[in-house]
Amino acid sequence: MAEIVRIAEPTADTVDRAKLAADSGIDAAAHRVGGTPTDGEVGSMATIAAIRYAVFVVEQGVDVAIEWDDHETTAEHILLVDAGRAIGTARGRRVGDTLKCERIAVRASAREAGWGARLMDACETIARERGL
């Protein structure tokens, strides 16, 4: 059974530590490995950062300098975990009277299985909870 982990408005320090672990790989970022600063478990900002790094920076060639922005600490981050394995992530943030869903990414090995739709469902749930 898949689990949705929600991290609302992480601190700047948490985001900075997550970015440091992002290039260590998705599964490695989910655990403490050789002193790498992470949140220490699969449901962490480090895992979210690693998925985004793998999809956007490595696969799509997005400059790492623009992958992270000023909205990281004001957004709610979503992580989809299935059987203890991080699958994908999205970020939702309020823009006026709507919730903007962005940074939606599913790890390559889990694509074509409907996980992106599950992430969008989670974003819609957050929007309804906030009356957006």
C-alpha positions in Angstrom: 0.0 0.0 0.0 1.4 3.4 -1.0 1.9 6.1 1.6 1.8 9.8 1.1 4.3 11.7 3.3 3.7 15.5 3.6 6.3 18.0 4.7 4.8 21.4 5.1 7.1 24.5 5.1 10.4 22.8 5.9 13.0 25.0 7.5 15.8 26.5 5.4 18.3 24.3 7.3 16.3 21.2 6.4 16.2 22.2 2.7 20.0 23.0 2.7 20.8 19.6 4.2 18.5 17.9 1.7 20.3 19.6 -1.2 23.6 18.3 0.1 22.4 14.7 -0.1 20.5 15.1 -3.4 23.2 13.8 -5.7 23.9 10.7 -3.6 21.1 8.8 -5.2 17.4 8.3 -4.3 17.8 5.2 -2.1 21.0 6.4 -0.5 19.6 9.8 0.4 16.8 8.1 2.3 19.3 6.9 4.9 22.4 8.1 6.7 25.3 7.1 4.5 28.9 7.9 5.4 28.1 11.1 7.3 26.0 12.5 4.4 23.6 15.0 6.0 20.1 13.8 5.6 16.9 13.7 7.6 17.7 10.0 8.1 14.7 8.1 6.7 12.8 7.4 3.5 10.1 10.1 4.3 12.5 13.0 4.3 13.4 16.2 2.4 16.6 14.5 1.4 14.7 11.8 -0.4 12.5 14.4 -2.1 15.7 16.3 -3.1 17.3 13.2 -4.5 14.2 12.4 -6.7 14.1 15.9 -8.0 17.9 15.8 -8.7 17.7 12.5 -10.6 14.7 13.6 -12.7 15.3 17.2 -13.3 19.1 17.7 -13.1 20.4 14.4 -14.4 17.7 13.2 -16.8 16.4 16.6 -18.1 19.6 18.7 -17.8 18.1 21.4 -15.6 20.8 23.6 -14.1 21.0 22.6 -10.4 21.3 26.3 -9.5 17.7 26.9 -10.7 16.2 23.6 -9.5 15.9 25.0 -5.9 14.1 28.3 -5.4 12.8 30.7 -2.8 9.5 28.7 -2.5 11.0 25.6 -0.9 10.3 26.7 2.7 6.8 28.1 2.0 5.5 25.1 0.0 4.1 21.7 1.1 6.2 18.9 -0.2 4.7 15.5 -1.0 6.6 12.2 -1.2 5.0 9.0 -2.5 6.4 5.9 -0.8 5.4 2.3 -1.8 6.6 -0.7 0.2 9.4 1.4 1.8 10.6 2.7 -1.5 10.5 6.3 -2.6 8.5 6.6 -5.8 7.9 10.3 -6.6 7.4 13.8 -5.3 5.5 17.0 -5.9 5.3 20.4 -4.4 2.2 22.5 -3.8 2.2 26.2 -2.9 -0.5 28.8 -2.6 -0.7 31.4 -5.4 -3.6 33.7 -4.9 -6.7 31.5 -4.4 -5.2 28.4 -6.0 -2.7 25.7 -5.1 0.0 25.5 -7.7 1.3 22.0 -8.1 4.9 21.9 -9.3 8.2 20.0 -9.3 6.3 16.8 -10.0 8.7 13.9 -10.6 8.5 10.1 -10.6 11.7 8.0 -10.5 12.5 6.4 -13.8 12.1 2.8 -12.6 8.5 3.5 -11.4 7.0 5.3 -14.4 4.0 4.2 -16.4 2.3 2.8 -13.4 0.0 5.7 -12.5 2.1 7.2 -9.7 2.0 10.7 -11.3 -1.8 10.6 -11.0 -1.5 9.7 -7.3 0.7 12.7 -6.8 -1.8 15.0 -8.5 -4.6 13.5 -6.3 -2.5 14.4 -3.2 -2.1 17.9 -4.5 -5.9 18.2 -5.1 -6.5 16.9 -1.5 -4.2 19.6 -0.1 -6.1 22.3 -2.2 -9.4 21.1 -0.9 -8.1 21.1 2.7 -7.1 24.7 2.3 -10.3 25.7 0.6 -8.5 26.5 -2.7 
